[in-house]
Amino acid sequence: MKIRTSVAVDKALLEKAGKLSRRYRNRSELMEAALRAYLARITRQEKKAKDLEIINRRAADLNEEALDVLDYQVAL
């Protein structure tokens, strides 16, 4: 379901969007695509940050486990 809204946008930005909107049916479609892409990027960044926080929190345990595994390797 689409909802009409009003958004204040910088004039120069709107002009650039107008030029790019030729690839879309209209400016609204362009802005919707841009917002979807931006939200997807932010979501990916948040997930990566969360994953990195988990890895960093477990780093000592993971490093200890890796060193333990190395003790079982046969020298070549």
N, C-alpha and C positions, 0 to 999 in steps of 0.2 A: 504494500500500500504506500503510495507516495503522498507526502504532505507538503503543501506550499509553505515556504518560509522566506523571510527577508534577511539578508546578510549584508553588512557594510564591508566593502572591499576597496582596497587602494585602487585608484583610477588606472595607474600604469599596469598593475597586476591584472585588472579586468580587461584592459586592451590586449595584453599578451594572451590572456585566456580566450578572448574573442578570435584572435588569429588562429589559435590552435583548435578552436571548436569546429573548424571546417572539417576536421577528421571525424567529428561526432555529429549527431543530428542537431544538437543545440548546445549552448553553454551549460545548461543544467546537467546534461549527460556527461560533459567533460568534468564538471566539478564533482559530480557523484563518483566518477571513475577515480579522480584524484583523491577524494576523501577515502574511498575504499582502499586504494594503494597505500595511503598514509597510515590508516588504521592497521592494515596488515603489517606494515613495517614496524610500527610501534609495538604491536603484539609480539612479533618475532624478537625484537630487542628485549622486551620484558621477559620472555621465555628464556632467552640466552642468559640474561642477567641472573635469573632465578637458578638456572642450571649451574652457572659459574659459582654462585654463592654456595650451592650444595657441594660442588667439587672442592671448593676452597675449605669448607667446613670439615670435609672428610679427607683432606689432603694428607694429614699425618698418617691416618690409618691406611690410605691407599699406598703411600710411599713405603710404609712398613711391610705391607703385603707384597709389594713388588720386590723389595729386598729379600724377603723370605723365599720367594719363587726363584730368585737368582741363585740362592744357595743350593738349590736342587739341580741346577744345570750342570751338565758334564763339560769339562774343559775340552776344547778342541785342539 
